[in-house]
Amino acid sequence: MFEKGNHDLETVKMIIDSSGYPDVEGVLLKQGIEKYLKGYLIFKWWKLVKTHDLKKLLDESVNYNEKFKDSMIYLIKTLDII
């Protein structure tokens, strides 16, 4: 999961550096965050659920670690991707 998330986020950086397509940046950024959250949850023995809902994934992550609450909510709300 984390390797795939890295690929998404590295691609976002390449697109930004080349003044690329903002719509593609947003999609890849959302996917990268989703993959990181799912990877973290699976590491915590969470049963994988088919979802693309970042809010649900974030809520599940907060159940394991309250630190997600501040950092991820700020990021997601700032990017307006919920």
Secondary structure, DSSP 8 states (H G I E B T S, - for coil): -HHHHHHHHHHHHHHHHTT--HHHHHHHHHHHHHHHHHHHHHHTT--------HHHHHHHHHHH-THHHHHHHHHHHHHT--
